[in-house]
Amino acid sequence: MRINRAVMTFVTLVTALGGTASCSDNTVAPPARPTVDSVASSTAVAPPPPDFGPLGYGKIRLGMTLADAQATGEIAKVEDMGGAPPGCGRYTATAGWTGFYNQGEIVAIMHNKLPAHTPEGITVGSTLDEVRAAYPTLQLGHNWSSADVPGQPARYGFLGIRSASPPEAKVTQMLLYNDRDTCHN
């Protein structure tokens, strides 16, 4: 009886300390505990949004044909603007952002309020001072402001900041366009 109690006490202690006790050779290993690496690899992390610029967003690029843009699968809807201005139309991407085409060519991408940033780090919510620091060519306009895309034949438009804006004014919408964009103000 004492031997049985001693064995039971021993088994209880070994089990409590994380080991196993068995009287046969068919021991079963304790289940593996998750490691930091296995937990991290099983957690899905969404990829960061693509850069807004320097010449496009996602698969859509300034200067590509409307047909090529539609072939990417990123265009959900195309609308003719009724001839005013001539040749202009608007498209909507499957993700919700919009843009313009002129004579069948993508000329503008308007990144509404989806999470995105320029390669220089500007995003919806950036202040006038931050935009000015990132783009020394910033020109403040009456309704919105614009700046050259560094080293590219394109421009950024920043709605929410304009000539009458205080330094703490924030970008509310971004636009990427080329010189063929005559489709909006």
KEKE-3310 file (N, C-alpha, C; in steps of 0.2 Angstrom, whole numbers, plus 5000, padded with zeros to 4 digits):
npx = (5004:5010:5019:5012:5006:5017:5022:5011:5011:5024:5021:5011:5019:5028:5020:5014:5025:5027:5032:5031:5024:5026:5023:5026:5035:5028:5028:5020:5022:5021:5009:5014:5019:5014:5026:5033:5037:5028:5016:5016:5018:5006:4997:4988:4993:4988:4993:5003:4995:4997:5009:5003:5006:5022:5017:5005:4992:4990:4986:4983:4989:4994:4992:4990:4979:4961:4955:4965:4966:4954:4955:4963:4955:4953:4944:4928:4917:4913:4910:4903:4906:4897:4901:4906:4920:4925:4928:4930:4929:4923:4929:4927:4935:4936:4939:4934:4940:4941:4943:4949:4947:4953:4950:4951:4962:4970:4970:4970:4970:4960:4962:4951:4946:4953:4965:4981:4997:5009:5025:5033:5027:5015:4998:4980:4975:4987:4996:4996:5009:5017:5015:5021:5034:5037:5035:5043:5039:5026:5011:4999:4982:4966:4955:4961:4977:4993:5007:5023:5027:5041:5053:5045:5033:5021:5008:5004:4988:4981:4967:4959:4969:4974:4976:4971:4972:4976:4992:4989:4980:4972:4975:4962:4959:4967:4975:4981:4989:4991:4997:4988:4976:4961:4949:4943:4940)
npy = (4994:5006:5007:5009:5022:5029:5028:5034:5047:5051:5050:5060:5072:5072:5073:5086:5094:5094:5083:5066:5051:5033:5016:5008:5006:5013:5028:5043:5058:5075:5087:5098:5114:5130:5140:5157:5159:5150:5155:5168:5165:5160:5170:5180:5194:5208:5214:5230:5244:5248:5260:5277:5283:5283:5284:5278:5268:5253:5242:5251:5263:5279:5285:5272:5263:5264:5252:5243:5245:5241:5228:5224:5220:5229:5239:5244:5251:5262:5278:5289:5306:5314:5322:5334:5339:5337:5320:5315:5305:5296:5284:5270:5261:5244:5244:5256:5269:5282:5289:5298:5297:5301:5303:5289:5286:5283:5297:5302:5298:5297:5296:5292:5292:5281:5270:5275:5280:5292:5289:5298:5298:5305:5307:5305:5316:5321:5336:5353:5359:5347:5342:5352:5351:5339:5341:5352:5359:5363:5370:5382:5382:5390:5381:5369:5361:5358:5348:5344:5327:5319:5318:5313:5313:5318:5325:5328:5331:5339:5339:5349:5357:5373:5390:5398:5391:5387:5383:5370:5364:5350:5336:5330:5323:5314:5316:5310:5314:5317:5328:5327:5327:5335:5334:5338:5351)
npz = (5000:5004:4994:4983:4986:4986:4973:4966:4971:4966:4952:4952:4955:4945:4934:4937:4935:4922:4916:4910:4916:4915:4915:4905:4889:4879:4879:4878:4871:4878:4872:4860:4864:4858:4850:4849:4836:4829:4832:4827:4813:4810:4811:4801:4792:4785:4769:4767:4760:4742:4736:4733:4718:4710:4697:4697:4704:4713:4701:4691:4680:4675:4659:4653:4643:4643:4640:4644:4657:4662:4659:4669:4680:4690:4688:4691:4686:4672:4666:4654:4652:4645:4635:4640:4648:4631:4626:4639:4653:4667:4679:4691:4703:4709:4722:4726:4724:4713:4696:4681:4663:4647:4630:4630:4638:4653:4664:4676:4694:4708:4724:4735:4751:4756:4764:4760:4754:4748:4740:4747:4759:4762:4766:4767:4779:4782:4786:4780:4782:4782:4769:4762:4766:4761:4747:4739:4728:4729:4725:4730:4728:4723:4726:4728:4730:4722:4717:4709:4705:4711:4699:4689:4675:4680:4692:4709:4717:4730:4740:4752:4757:4753:4746:4756:4767:4785:4793:4799:4792:4784:4772:4763:4752:4739:4723:4708:4693:4675:4662:4652:4658:4657:4662:4674:4686)
capx = (5000:5014:5023:5007:5005:5024:5021:5006:5014:5029:5017:5008:5024:5031:5015:5014:5031:5027:5034:5026:5027:5023:5027:5028:5039:5024:5026:5017:5025:5016:5007:5019:5017:5015:5031:5032:5037:5022:5010:5017:5017:4999:4993:4988:4994:4986:4999:5001:4992:5002:5010:4999:5011:5023:5013:4999:4990:4988:4988:4981:4994:4993:4994:4987:4972:4955:4954:4970:4964:4948:4958:4967:4950:4952:4939:4921:4912:4915:4904:4904:4904:4892:4905:4909:4924:4925:4932:4932:4924:4925:4929:4927:4939:4932:4941:4930:4942:4939:4948:4946:4950:4952:4951:4952:4968:4969:4974:4969:4968:4958:4961:4946:4948:4955:4972:4986:5002:5013:5031:5036:5024:5009:4992:4974:4976:4994:4995:4999:5016:5020:5015:5025:5041:5038:5035:5045:5036:5019:5008:4993:4977:4960:4951:4965:4984:4996:5015:5026:5029:5048:5056:5040:5029:5014:5007:4999:4983:4979:4961:4959:4974:4973:4980:4968:4972:4981:4997:4987:4975:4974:4973:4956:4958:4973:4974:4987:4986:4996:4996:4982:4970:4957:4942:4940:4942)
capy = (5000:5012:5008:5012:5029:5033:5028:5039:5054:5052:5051:5067:5077:5072:5076:5093:5097:5094:5077:5060:5045:5028:5010:5005:5009:5017:5034:5048:5065:5080:5091:5104:5121:5135:5145:5163:5159:5147:5160:5173:5163:5158:5176:5183:5201:5211:5218:5237:5247:5251:5268:5281:5286:5290:5285:5274:5265:5246:5240:5256:5268:5285:5284:5266:5263:5262:5244:5239:5246:5237:5221:5222:5218:5234:5244:5241:5255:5267:5282:5294:5312:5317:5326:5340:5341:5332:5314:5314:5300:5294:5277:5269:5255:5239:5246:5262:5275:5284:5293:5301:5295:5306:5300:5282:5285:5285:5303:5304:5293:5300:5291:5295:5291:5274:5271:5275:5286:5293:5287:5302:5297:5310:5303:5309:5318:5325:5343:5358:5359:5340:5342:5357:5348:5333:5343:5359:5363:5364:5377:5382:5385:5392:5376:5363:5362:5353:5348:5339:5320:5320:5314:5310:5317:5318:5329:5326:5336:5338:5343:5351:5362:5378:5396:5401:5386:5388:5377:5364:5361:5343:5333:5327:5318:5315:5315:5309:5316:5319:5334:5326:5328:5341:5332:5341:5358)
capz = (5000:5004:4988:4978:4987:4984:4965:4964:4973:4961:4946:4952:4955:4938:4929:4938:4933:4915:4913:4910:4919:4913:4917:4898:4884:4875:4882:4874:4873:4879:4866:4859:4865:4853:4850:4846:4828:4826:4833:4822:4806:4809:4811:4794:4792:4778:4766:4767:4754:4738:4736:4728:4714:4707:4691:4697:4711:4712:4694:4686:4678:4671:4652:4650:4639:4647:4639:4648:4664:4663:4659:4676:4685:4695:4686:4692:4682:4668:4664:4650:4655:4641:4631:4643:4642:4625:4627:4646:4657:4674:4681:4698:4704:4713:4729:4728:4722:4706:4692:4674:4657:4642:4624:4631:4641:4660:4665:4684:4699:4714:4730:4740:4758:4757:4767:4755:4755:4743:4742:4752:4766:4763:4766:4769:4786:4782:4786:4775:4783:4780:4762:4759:4767:4756:4740:4739:4722:4731:4723:4734:4723:4726:4728:4730:4729:4718:4717:4705:4707:4710:4694:4685:4671:4684:4697:4714:4719:4737:4742:4759:4758:4748:4748:4762:4773:4790:4792:4802:4787:4782:4766:4763:4746:4735:4716:4704:4686:4670:4658:4648:4662:4656:4664:4680:4688)
cpx = (5004:5018:5018:5006:5011:5024:5016:5008:5019:5026:5014:5013:5027:5026:5014:5020:5032:5030:5029:5029:5023:5027:5028:5032:5035:5023:5024:5020:5020:5015:5012:5016:5018:5021:5029:5032:5031:5016:5010:5016:5010:4994:4993:4988:4992:4992:4998:4999:4998:5003:5005:5004:5017:5019:5007:4997:4987:4991:4986:4987:4992:4996:4992:4980:4967:4954:4959:4969:4959:4950:4961:4962:4949:4947:4932:4916:4915:4909:4907:4902:4899:4895:4907:4914:4924:4930:4933:4926:4927:4925:4929:4930:4935:4934:4937:4933:4940:4945:4945:4950:4949:4954:4953:4959:4967:4973:4974:4967:4966:4957:4957:4949:4950:4962:4977:4991:5006:5020:5035:5032:5017:5003:4986:4975:4983:4992:4998:5007:5020:5020:5020:5033:5042:5039:5036:5041:5028:5016:5001:4988:4971:4956:4955:4973:4987:5004:5017:5028:5036:5050:5052:5036:5022:5014:5003:4994:4981:4973:4961:4964:4974:4976:4977:4969:4977:4986:4994:4981:4977:4972:4967:4955:4965:4971:4981:4985:4992:4993:4990:4975:4966:4950:4939:4943:4949)
cpy = (5006:5013:5011:5019:5032:5033:5034:5046:5056:5054:5058:5072:5077:5075:5084:5097:5097:5088:5072:5055:5039:5021:5006:5009:5013:5024:5039:5055:5070:5084:5097:5110:5126:5139:5152:5163:5155:5151:5165:5171:5161:5164:5179:5191:5204:5215:5225:5239:5249:5258:5271:5285:5281:5290:5281:5272:5258:5245:5245:5261:5273:5283:5277:5267:5261:5254:5240:5240:5242:5229:5219:5219:5223:5239:5241:5245:5261:5271:5288:5301:5317:5322:5333:5338:5335:5326:5312:5309:5299:5286:5276:5262:5251:5241:5252:5269:5276:5288:5295:5298:5301:5303:5292:5281:5287:5291:5305:5298:5297:5295:5294:5295:5285:5275:5270:5281:5286:5290:5291:5302:5302:5305:5307:5310:5321:5332:5347:5358:5353:5340:5346:5355:5343:5335:5350:5363:5364:5370:5377:5386:5387:5387:5370:5365:5357:5353:5343:5333:5320:5315:5311:5315:5317:5323:5326:5332:5334:5343:5344:5356:5367:5385:5399:5397:5388:5382:5370:5361:5354:5341:5329:5322:5319:5313:5314:5310:5318:5325:5333:5326:5334:5340:5334:5348:5358)
cpz = (5000:4998:4983:4979:4985:4976:4963:4966:4968:4954:4946:4952:4948:4933:4930:4936:4926:4912:4912:4913:4917:4914:4910:4894:4879:4878:4876:4876:4874:4873:4866:4860:4860:4854:4848:4839:4825:4827:4828:4815:4805:4809:4804:4795:4785:4775:4766:4760:4749:4738:4731:4724:4714:4701:4691:4704:4709:4705:4689:4686:4674:4664:4649:4647:4644:4646:4643:4655:4666:4663:4665:4681:4690:4694:4686:4687:4678:4666:4660:4653:4651:4637:4634:4649:4637:4627:4634:4648:4663:4675:4689:4699:4709:4720:4731:4726:4715:4702:4685:4669:4652:4635:4625:4634:4648:4661:4672:4688:4705:4719:4735:4747:4760:4760:4761:4757:4749:4745:4747:4759:4767:4762:4767:4777:4787:4782:4781:4776:4781:4773:4759:4760:4762:4749:4740:4733:4723:4729:4726:4729:4727:4729:4731:4728:4725:4718:4712:4708:4706:4704:4689:4681:4674:4689:4703:4715:4726:4739:4749:4761:4752:4750:4754:4768:4778:4790:4795:4798:4785:4775:4767:4758:4742:4727:4713:4697:4682:4666:4653:4651:4661:4658:4670:4682:4690)
residu = (MET:ARG:ILE:ASN:ARG:ALA:VAL:MET:THR:PHE:VAL:THR:LEU:VAL:THR:ALA:LEU:GLY:GLY:THR:ALA:SER:CYS:SER:ASP:ASN:THR:VAL:ALA:PRO:PRO:ALA:ARG:PRO:THR:VAL:ASP:SER:VAL:ALA:SER:SER:THR:ALA:VAL:ALA:PRO:PRO:PRO:PRO:ASP:PHE:GLY:PRO:LEU:GLY:TYR:GLY:LYS:ILE:ARG:LEU:GLY:MET:THR:LEU:ALA:ASP:ALA:GLN:ALA:THR:GLY:GLU:ILE:ALA:LYS:VAL:GLU:ASP:MET:GLY:GLY:ALA:PRO:PRO:GLY:CYS:GLY:ARG:TYR:THR:ALA:THR:ALA:GLY:TRP:THR:GLY:PHE:TYR:ASN:GLN:GLY:GLU:ILE:VAL:ALA:ILE:MET:HIS:ASN:LYS:LEU:PRO:ALA:HIS:THR:PRO:GLU:GLY:ILE:THR:VAL:GLY:SER:THR:LEU:ASP:GLU:VAL:ARG:ALA:ALA:TYR:PRO:THR:LEU:GLN:LEU:GLY:HIS:ASN:TRP:SER:SER:ALA:ASP:VAL:PRO:GLY:GLN:PRO:ALA:ARG:TYR:GLY:PHE:LEU:GLY:ILE:ARG:SER:ALA:SER:PRO:PRO:GLU:ALA:LYS:VAL:THR:GLN:MET:LEU:LEU:TYR:ASN:ASP:ARG:ASP:THR:CYS:HIS:ASN)
# end
